[in-house]
Structure formats: structure tokens, C-alpha cells
Amino acid sequence: MKKLFTFIVLIFSITAGKTQTIPNAGFESWTTLAEPDLWNSFSTCQQATPGAVGLYYAKFSNELVYISPSSFGIHIGVLYSRSSTLPWQGAGFAYNSRPSNFTGQYQYNKGGFGEFGSIEVSLTKWNTSLMRRDTISYDIQLLTATTSGWTNFNIPIIYSSGDNPDSVSIIFLATSRLTYSASPYASVSIDDLAFTGSIPAGNELWFSISPNPFTSQTTITFSEDKNNIIIKILDLLGKEIKSLNFTGNQLTIEKDDMSRGIYFVQVTDENNNRINKKILIQ
């Protein structure tokens, strides 16, 4: 039977003002039973009870979309934050702090087709010179296994810039954009969201990777000589592929036996400053 999967492109809003909390982080406020206040969903979403903390939580799932007697599509389950001041201009709300972690609780039903879900958080800042939104950090946790109850998540925020953000977007997907299969049975329940800790502005470990994408090798270049740097190559599931200690300002990474695809370069210095950057092997 032919399957057609539909994917959704989310447009990040430009928000103004300042707030230091996640709006409706415990999903206790619902104007309608189909969508929590200050959150949007492109699929089946419902108010459920009891919450991991408090009375309610949000639950959403993929949907089966009929196309013809011999084919169907999957409408991917998505729940994403939106601005309290610009509610119809996509994901994101005003935020100007630099937290160290994004935490919460979830339940995940894998669905059965080999897919996995994801939790994504992105802090950004509007660049007035280039008239674009710059990424301050982007972090993701994949949901790879069905849970039997509420499970804690704790995502470290890895900064690629020393600036403070002016907005943040949070996106939950029943089937991640990084997977190639989906089922109508995958579902996610979310509750008790929070940002914790803080990272001082300017506390970054600067490096570039070029070429990227690459086919055989790429070079990591630091802005100055570094001592006792730990460099790891991770796959999309966070599995360590390579690890080495490095001193200097330039290092060449060979493809070796790594397959084509997306990986992360994780660099940690002596002060435990850490940055992840994405690489693509073609």
C-alpha cells in the first residue's frame, strides 16, 4: 500500500518584549479542550488528566489521512509554543535569558513503524543589520522508545553565540523530522516544562567547520590555540562514533568508515564549556 507522509515547515516569529518563564508550562490553562493556551497543534491534541504535576497535561498524536482506496498519508503530530503578543505568527515567545537546561516530563508511544519523536528548543536573536533571525542555540532530544509512565527529560542548552537571545521556540513532534517513517499511532504527552540554571553571556568555545557538507574530510578551526580539548563525533541518537583529545588550533576529521548522513561534532574545553555543531557527510 502506498504511503504518503506530510511534513510541516514551522515559521519562527519575531517577538518583542521580555519574559523569563515558559507560557502555560504546566498546561493548566485551556480556552478550548483541543489546544492549550499559548500553544498550537497541527494535529489531534487533547486536554488530559491527571498531569504529572497539577491537574492537566497536553497529549497529541499523528493522524491517518485518507487519500484513495489504495493510499493514505500521515499528518505528523506537532505541538509548538507561540507568542503571547503575536499569536498567529508562528512558533516562539519573548525570552532574553541564557538557561543551562530545558526540563520537563513526557510519555511517548512509539507507534510501531520504527519512527521516533523529538523535543526541540531553539533560542534566537533578531539581527538588525542583516534583517534575519540568528540562532543562539538549537538543541534536540530524540524519543526513541515507548515509555510506561511519566519520564523526565533534561536537555543541556549548547550555545553557539555569546549573545543573549530575544526569543525561544519549543517544538514537540510525535514523529521527528529526522526520521523517514511514521505511523498513525505515535503519540506524545507533555507536562511540567521549565528552564533551569544559567550560562553567562560570552562564555563560548569558538570554532568553525569547513567544508561542511564534505565527502572525505573536513577541518575544525579554533579562533585561538586550545589545550586539552575533547572532540567527539555523535550520531543523531547521541551515540559516540569517535572521541579524541586535542591541543592546537586546527584539526582535520576524516570520514573513515562513517556512513553518509548527519552527525554532531561536540567540543568540550578544560572549563567544561561545550558546543555541538552539525556536520553532513555526503
HURA-V278786 format. One record per backbone hydrogen bond with DSSP energy under -1.0 kcal/mol. CO is the residue of the C=O (numbers start at 1). NH is the residue of the N-H. Records with the same first field share a line. If there is no record, write none. Layout:
BEGIN
CO: NH ; NH
END
This chain:
BEGIN
2: 72
4: 74
11: 91
22: 25
24: 27
25: 193
29: 37
33: 47
36: 39
38: 82
40: 80
44: 61
46: 59
48: 57
57: 48
58: 190
59: 46
60: 188
63: 75
65: 73
68: 71
70: 2
71: 67 ; 68
72: 4
73: 65
74: 6
75: 63
77: 174
78: 42
79: 172
80: 40
81: 92
86: 89
91: 13
93: 168
98: 199
100: 157
101: 196
102: 155
103: 194
104: 153
105: 191
106: 151
107: 189
108: 147
109: 187
116: 176
117: 143
118: 173
119: 141
120: 171
121: 139
122: 169
123: 136 ; 137
124: 166 ; 167
125: 134
127: 131 ; 132
132: 127
134: 125
136: 160
137: 123
139: 121
141: 119
143: 117
151: 106
153: 104
155: 102
166: 95
167: 124
168: 93
169: 122
170: 81
171: 120
172: 79
173: 118
176: 179
186: 62
187: 109
188: 60
189: 107
190: 58
191: 105
194: 103
196: 100 ; 101
200: 203
202: 204
206: 223
208: 221
210: 219
214: 282
216: 255
218: 253
219: 210
220: 251
221: 208
226: 248
229: 246
230: 268
231: 244
232: 266
233: 241 ; 242
234: 264
235: 238
239: 235
242: 233
244: 231
246: 229
248: 226
249: 222
251: 220
253: 218
255: 258
261: 281
263: 279
264: 234
265: 277
266: 232
267: 275
268: 230
269: 272
273: 269
275: 267
277: 265
279: 263
280: 214
281: 261
END
